[in-house]
Amino acid sequence: MVDTRDLKSLASNSVPVRVRERAPKGKRMRRGKPHSVEDYVRVRLEFLREERNKNDDETAHLILDKSIFELSIILEMLTRT
């Protein structure tokens, strides 16, 4: 329990607080091997396309289409090298 009163208030309002355990030290949080930038861009493109298909708003379509277009150009530049 934590006492939430301050110097201005003399009411004894208490609220329960859950304390988290500390993260283990020395262990890497990364799971598996790191992914390439190309993989990341492909995943983001897939996500944006799914979002566009779910959405009916024309303004959102304009924004998502622009994002998809720009990421497609970036992916093309990455795969050229």
N, CA, C and O atoms as a GROMACS GRO file, in nm:
protein
  324
    1MET      N    1   0.084  -0.117   0.000
    1MET     CA    2   0.000   0.000   0.000
    1MET      C    3   0.089   0.124   0.000
    1MET      O    4   0.196   0.128   0.061
    2VAL      N    5   0.041   0.223  -0.068
    2VAL     CA    6   0.114   0.350  -0.077
    2VAL      C    7   0.024   0.460  -0.026
    2VAL      O    8  -0.094   0.467  -0.062
    3ASP      N    9   0.078   0.544   0.056
    3ASP     CA   10   0.002   0.658   0.109
    3ASP      C   11   0.009   0.770   0.006
    3ASP      O   12   0.118   0.816  -0.030
    4THR      N   13  -0.108   0.816  -0.043
    4THR     CA   14  -0.112   0.917  -0.148
    4THR      C   15  -0.136   1.057  -0.095
    4THR      O   16  -0.157   1.150  -0.173
    5ARG      N   17  -0.134   1.074   0.034
    5ARG     CA   18  -0.162   1.209   0.084
    5ARG      C   19  -0.037   1.296   0.069
    5ARG      O   20   0.076   1.248   0.070
    6ASP      N   21  -0.062   1.423   0.056
    6ASP     CA   22   0.047   1.519   0.048
    6ASP      C   23   0.038   1.611   0.170
    6ASP      O   24  -0.043   1.588   0.260
    7LEU      N   25   0.118   1.712   0.172
    7LEU     CA   26   0.120   1.801   0.287
    7LEU      C   27  -0.008   1.883   0.301
    7LEU      O   28  -0.039   1.929   0.410
    8LYS      N   29  -0.081   1.902   0.192
    8LYS     CA   30  -0.203   1.983   0.198
    8LYS      C   31  -0.324   1.903   0.243
    8LYS      O   32  -0.421   1.959   0.295
    9SER      N   33  -0.319   1.773   0.225
    9SER     CA   34  -0.434   1.690   0.256
    9SER      C   35  -0.403   1.599   0.373
    9SER      O   36  -0.298   1.535   0.377
   10LEU      N   37  -0.493   1.592   0.468
   10LEU     CA   38  -0.473   1.505   0.583
   10LEU      C   39  -0.558   1.379   0.576
   10LEU      O   40  -0.556   1.298   0.668
   11ALA      N   41  -0.631   1.362   0.467
   11ALA     CA   42  -0.711   1.240   0.452
   11ALA      C   43  -0.616   1.124   0.426
   11ALA      O   44  -0.513   1.141   0.361
   12SER      N   45  -0.650   1.008   0.475
   12SER     CA   46  -0.562   0.893   0.455
   12SER      C   47  -0.613   0.807   0.339
   12SER      O   48  -0.674   0.702   0.361
   13ASN      N   49  -0.589   0.852   0.219
   13ASN     CA   50  -0.628   0.776   0.101
   13ASN      C   51  -0.512   0.687   0.059
   13ASN      O   52  -0.404   0.737   0.025
   14SER      N   53  -0.532   0.557   0.061
   14SER     CA   54  -0.428   0.463   0.023
   14SER      C   55  -0.473   0.385  -0.100
   14SER      O   56  -0.591   0.355  -0.116
   15VAL      N   57  -0.379   0.355  -0.185
   15VAL     CA   58  -0.409   0.275  -0.304
   15VAL      C   59  -0.308   0.161  -0.313
   15VAL      O   60  -0.191   0.180  -0.281
   16PRO      N   61  -0.352   0.042  -0.356
   16PRO     CA   62  -0.259  -0.069  -0.370
   16PRO      C   63  -0.169  -0.048  -0.493
   16PRO      O   64  -0.215   0.000  -0.597
   17VAL      N   65  -0.044  -0.084  -0.479
   17VAL     CA   66   0.053  -0.071  -0.588
   17VAL      C   67   0.124  -0.203  -0.605
   17VAL      O   68   0.169  -0.264  -0.508
   18ARG      N   69   0.133  -0.247  -0.730
   18ARG     CA   70   0.205  -0.371  -0.760
   18ARG      C   71   0.346  -0.334  -0.803
   18ARG      O   72   0.365  -0.253  -0.893
   19VAL      N   73   0.445  -0.395  -0.739
   19VAL     CA   74   0.585  -0.367  -0.771
   19VAL      C   75   0.635  -0.476  -0.864
   19VAL      O   76   0.619  -0.595  -0.836
   20ARG      N   77   0.696  -0.435  -0.975
   20ARG     CA   78   0.750  -0.531  -1.071
   20ARG      C   79   0.886  -0.583  -1.026
   20ARG      O   80   0.960  -0.516  -0.954
   21GLU      N   81   0.916  -0.706  -1.069
   21GLU     CA   82   1.049  -0.760  -1.043
   21GLU      C   83   1.147  -0.696  -1.139
   21GLU      O   84   1.110  -0.650  -1.247
   22ARG      N   85   1.274  -0.692  -1.098
   22ARG     CA   86   1.377  -0.636  -1.184
   22ARG      C   87   1.406  -0.729  -1.300
   22ARG      O   88   1.393  -0.851  -1.289
   23ALA      N   89   1.447  -0.669  -1.412
   23ALA     CA   90   1.485  -0.748  -1.529
   23ALA      C   91   1.616  -0.818  -1.500
   23ALA      O   92   1.702  -0.763  -1.430
   24PRO      N   93   1.634  -0.939  -1.551
   24PRO     CA   94   1.759  -1.010  -1.527
   24PRO      C   95   1.877  -0.936  -1.589
   24PRO      O   96   1.868  -0.885  -1.700
   25LYS      N   97   1.986  -0.929  -1.516
   25LYS     CA   98   2.105  -0.858  -1.565
   25LYS      C   99   2.189  -0.952  -1.650
   25LYS      O  100   2.196  -1.072  -1.626
   26GLY      N  101   2.254  -0.892  -1.748
   26GLY     CA  102   2.348  -0.968  -1.828
   26GLY      C  103   2.286  -1.052  -1.939
   26GLY      O  104   2.359  -1.112  -2.018
   27LYS      N  105   2.157  -1.059  -1.946
   27LYS     CA  106   2.094  -1.138  -2.051
   27LYS      C  107   2.050  -1.047  -2.164
   27LYS      O  108   2.002  -0.936  -2.141
   28ARG      N  109   2.067  -1.094  -2.285
   28ARG     CA  110   2.025  -1.017  -2.400
   28ARG      C  111   1.874  -1.032  -2.417
   28ARG      O  112   1.818  -1.140  -2.400
   29MET      N  113   1.809  -0.923  -2.450
   29MET     CA  114   1.666  -0.926  -2.470
   29MET      C  115   1.629  -0.959  -2.614
   29MET      O  116   1.514  -0.992  -2.643
   30ARG      N  117   1.727  -0.951  -2.706
   30ARG     CA  118   1.701  -0.979  -2.846
   30ARG      C  119   1.674  -1.128  -2.865
   30ARG      O  120   1.745  -1.212  -2.811
   31ARG      N  121   1.573  -1.158  -2.941
   31ARG     CA  122   1.538  -1.298  -2.967
   31ARG      C  123   1.582  -1.332  -3.108
   31ARG      O  124   1.542  -1.265  -3.203
   32GLY      N  125   1.661  -1.435  -3.122
   32GLY     CA  126   1.706  -1.476  -3.254
   32GLY      C  127   1.812  -1.384  -3.309
   32GLY      O  128   1.865  -1.298  -3.238
   33LYS      N  129   1.843  -1.404  -3.435
   33LYS     CA  130   1.946  -1.320  -3.496
   33LYS      C  131   1.885  -1.190  -3.547
   33LYS      O  132   1.765  -1.184  -3.576
   34PRO      N  133   1.965  -1.086  -3.558
   34PRO     CA  134   1.913  -0.957  -3.605
   34PRO      C  135   1.866  -0.965  -3.750
   34PRO      O  136   1.922  -1.040  -3.830
   35HIS      N  137   1.765  -0.890  -3.781
   35HIS     CA  138   1.709  -0.888  -3.915
   35HIS      C  139   1.775  -0.778  -3.996
   35HIS      O  140   1.830  -0.683  -3.942
   36SER      N  141   1.768  -0.795  -4.127
   36SER     CA  142   1.826  -0.693  -4.214
   36SER      C  143   1.729  -0.577  -4.229
   36SER      O  144   1.611  -0.587  -4.195
   37VAL      N  145   1.781  -0.467  -4.280
   37VAL     CA  146   1.698  -0.349  -4.304
   37VAL      C  147   1.592  -0.382  -4.409
   37VAL      O  148   1.478  -0.337  -4.400
   38GLU      N  149   1.630  -0.460  -4.508
   38GLU     CA  150   1.534  -0.500  -4.612
   38GLU      C  151   1.416  -0.575  -4.553
   38GLU      O  152   1.301  -0.550  -4.589
   39ASP      N  153   1.444  -0.668  -4.462
   39ASP     CA  154   1.336  -0.742  -4.396
   39ASP      C  155   1.243  -0.648  -4.320
   39ASP      O  156   1.121  -0.663  -4.324
   40TYR      N  157   1.302  -0.552  -4.251
   40TYR     CA  158   1.223  -0.457  -4.174
   40TYR      C  159   1.132  -0.376  -4.266
   40TYR      O  160   1.014  -0.359  -4.236
   41VAL      N  161   1.186  -0.327  -4.376
   41VAL     CA  162   1.106  -0.246  -4.469
   41VAL      C  163   0.994  -0.331  -4.529
   41VAL      O  164   0.882  -0.282  -4.545
   42ARG      N  165   1.023  -0.456  -4.562
   42ARG     CA  166   0.919  -0.544  -4.617
   42ARG      C  167   0.805  -0.565  -4.517
   42ARG      O  168   0.688  -0.563  -4.555
   43VAL      N  169   0.840  -0.585  -4.391
   43VAL     CA  170   0.738  -0.604  -4.286
   43VAL      C  171   0.656  -0.478  -4.271
   43VAL      O  172   0.533  -0.485  -4.259
   44ARG      N  173   0.721  -0.361  -4.270
   44ARG     CA  174   0.647  -0.235  -4.258
   44ARG      C  175   0.554  -0.213  -4.376
   44ARG      O  176   0.442  -0.165  -4.359
   45LEU      N  177   0.601  -0.247  -4.497
   45LEU     CA  178   0.515  -0.234  -4.616
   45LEU      C  179   0.392  -0.323  -4.604
   45LEU      O  180   0.281  -0.281  -4.636
   46GLU      N  181   0.413  -0.444  -4.560
   46GLU     CA  182   0.300  -0.537  -4.542
   46GLU      C  183   0.200  -0.482  -4.440
   46GLU      O  184   0.079  -0.488  -4.461
   47PHE      N  185   0.253  -0.429  -4.331
   47PHE     CA  186   0.167  -0.370  -4.228
   47PHE      C  187   0.086  -0.253  -4.283
   47PHE      O  188  -0.034  -0.243  -4.258
   48LEU      N  189   0.151  -0.164  -4.358
   48LEU     CA  190   0.082  -0.048  -4.414
   48LEU      C  191  -0.025  -0.090  -4.514
   48LEU      O  192  -0.133  -0.030  -4.518
   49ARG      N  193   0.003  -0.190  -4.593
   49ARG     CA  194  -0.097  -0.240  -4.689
   49ARG      C  195  -0.218  -0.298  -4.617
   49ARG      O  196  -0.332  -0.277  -4.659
   50GLU      N  197  -0.193  -0.372  -4.510
   50GLU     CA  198  -0.303  -0.428  -4.431
   50GLU      C  199  -0.387  -0.317  -4.369
   50GLU      O  200  -0.510  -0.323  -4.369
   51GLU      N  201  -0.321  -0.215  -4.317
   51GLU     CA  202  -0.393  -0.102  -4.258
   51GLU      C  203  -0.478  -0.031  -4.362
   51GLU      O  204  -0.591   0.008  -4.333
   52ARG      N  205  -0.426  -0.015  -4.482
   52ARG     CA  206  -0.502   0.051  -4.588
   52ARG      C  207  -0.627  -0.030  -4.623
   52ARG      O  208  -0.734   0.027  -4.644
   53ASN      N  209  -0.611  -0.162  -4.628
   53ASN     CA  210  -0.726  -0.248  -4.661
   53ASN      C  211  -0.833  -0.244  -4.553
   53ASN      O  212  -0.952  -0.260  -4.584
   54LYS      N  213  -0.795  -0.224  -4.429
   54LYS     CA  214  -0.891  -0.219  -4.318
   54LYS      C  215  -0.963  -0.085  -4.310
   54LYS      O  216  -1.072  -0.076  -4.252
   55ASN      N  217  -0.903   0.020  -4.367
   55ASN     CA  218  -0.950   0.156  -4.347
   55ASN      C  219  -1.033   0.204  -4.466
   55ASN      O  220  -1.000   0.174  -4.580
   56ASP      N  221  -1.141   0.277  -4.438
   56ASP     CA  222  -1.227   0.331  -4.543
   56ASP      C  223  -1.213   0.482  -4.561
   56ASP      O  224  -1.275   0.539  -4.651
   57ASP      N  225  -1.135   0.546  -4.478
   57ASP     CA  226  -1.121   0.690  -4.483
   57ASP      C  227  -1.029   0.732  -4.598
   57ASP      O  228  -0.917   0.682  -4.609
   58GLU      N  229  -1.076   0.823  -4.682
   58GLU     CA  230  -0.999   0.867  -4.799
   58GLU      C  231  -0.871   0.940  -4.759
   58GLU      O  232  -0.768   0.924  -4.825
   59THR      N  233  -0.876   1.020  -4.655
   59THR     CA  234  -0.757   1.090  -4.609
   59THR      C  235  -0.651   0.992  -4.561
   59THR      O  236  -0.533   1.007  -4.590
   60ALA      N  237  -0.694   0.891  -4.487
   60ALA     CA  238  -0.601   0.788  -4.440
   60ALA      C  239  -0.540   0.714  -4.559
   60ALA      O  240  -0.422   0.679  -4.557
   61HIS      N  241  -0.621   0.690  -4.663
   61HIS     CA  242  -0.569   0.624  -4.783
   61HIS      C  243  -0.459   0.707  -4.848
   61HIS      O  244  -0.358   0.652  -4.892
   62LEU      N  245  -0.478   0.838  -4.854
   62LEU     CA  246  -0.375   0.924  -4.913
   62LEU      C  247  -0.244   0.914  -4.836
   62LEU      O  248  -0.136   0.904  -4.895
   63ILE      N  249  -0.253   0.919  -4.704
   63ILE     CA  250  -0.134   0.912  -4.620
   63ILE      C  251  -0.067   0.776  -4.631
   63ILE      O  252   0.055   0.767  -4.646
   64LEU      N  253  -0.147   0.670  -4.623
   64LEU     CA  254  -0.091   0.536  -4.631
   64LEU      C  255  -0.031   0.509  -4.769
   64LEU      O  256   0.075   0.447  -4.780
   65ASP      N  257  -0.098   0.556  -4.875
   65ASP     CA  258  -0.044   0.537  -5.010
   65ASP      C  259   0.091   0.606  -5.026
   65ASP      O  260   0.182   0.550  -5.086
   66LYS      N  261   0.104   0.726  -4.972
   66LYS     CA  262   0.231   0.799  -4.979
   66LYS      C  263   0.339   0.724  -4.902
   66LYS      O  264   0.452   0.714  -4.949
   67SER      N  265   0.306   0.673  -4.786
   67SER     CA  266   0.403   0.598  -4.706
   67SER      C  267   0.445   0.470  -4.778
   67SER      O  268   0.564   0.435  -4.781
   68ILE      N  269   0.349   0.400  -4.835
   68ILE     CA  270   0.378   0.277  -4.909
   68ILE      C  271   0.468   0.307  -5.028
   68ILE      O  272   0.565   0.235  -5.053
   69PHE      N  273   0.437   0.414  -5.100
   69PHE     CA  274   0.516   0.452  -5.216
   69PHE      C  275   0.661   0.482  -5.176
   69PHE      O  276   0.755   0.434  -5.239
   70GLU      N  277   0.678   0.562  -5.070
   70GLU     CA  278   0.813   0.600  -5.029
   70GLU      C  279   0.893   0.481  -4.977
   70GLU      O  280   1.012   0.469  -5.006
   71LEU      N  281   0.829   0.394  -4.901
   71LEU     CA  282   0.900   0.275  -4.853
   71LEU      C  283   0.932   0.180  -4.968
   71LEU      O  284   1.034   0.112  -4.965
   72SER      N  285   0.847   0.176  -5.068
   72SER     CA  286   0.876   0.092  -5.185
   72SER      C  287   1.000   0.142  -5.258
   72SER      O  288   1.082   0.062  -5.303
   73ILE      N  289   1.015   0.273  -5.268
   73ILE     CA  290   1.135   0.329  -5.331
   73ILE      C  291   1.259   0.296  -5.248
   73ILE      O  292   1.363   0.261  -5.303
   74ILE      N  293   1.247   0.307  -5.116
   74ILE     CA  294   1.360   0.274  -5.029
   74ILE      C  295   1.397   0.127  -5.044
   74ILE      O  296   1.516   0.094  -5.052
   75LEU      N  297   1.298   0.040  -5.049
   75LEU     CA  298   1.326  -0.104  -5.065
   75LEU      C  299   1.394  -0.129  -5.199
   75LEU      O  300   1.488  -0.209  -5.207
   76GLU      N  301   1.349  -0.062  -5.302
   76GLU     CA  302   1.412  -0.078  -5.433
   76GLU      C  303   1.557  -0.033  -5.429
   76GLU      O  304   1.644  -0.099  -5.487
   77MET      N  305   1.584   0.078  -5.363
   77MET     CA  306   1.722   0.126  -5.350
   77MET      C  307   1.808   0.029  -5.270
   77MET      O  308   1.925   0.008  -5.303
   78LEU      N  309   1.752  -0.030  -5.166
   78LEU     CA  310   1.828  -0.125  -5.085
   78LEU      C  311   1.861  -0.252  -5.162
   78LEU      O  312   1.970  -0.308  -5.148
   79THR      N  313   1.767  -0.298  -5.243
   79THR     CA  314   1.789  -0.424  -5.314
   79THR      C  315   1.878  -0.406  -5.436
   79THR      O  316   1.931  -0.505  -5.488
   80ARG      N  317   1.897  -0.284  -5.484
   80ARG     CA  318   1.985  -0.260  -5.598
   80ARG      C  319   2.132  -0.282  -5.564
   80ARG      O  320   2.210  -0.324  -5.648
   81THR      N  321   2.168  -0.252  -5.441
   81THR     CA  322   2.310  -0.260  -5.403
   81THR      C  323   2.352  -0.400  -5.369
   81THR      O  324   2.468  -0.423  -5.335
   0.00000   0.00000   0.00000
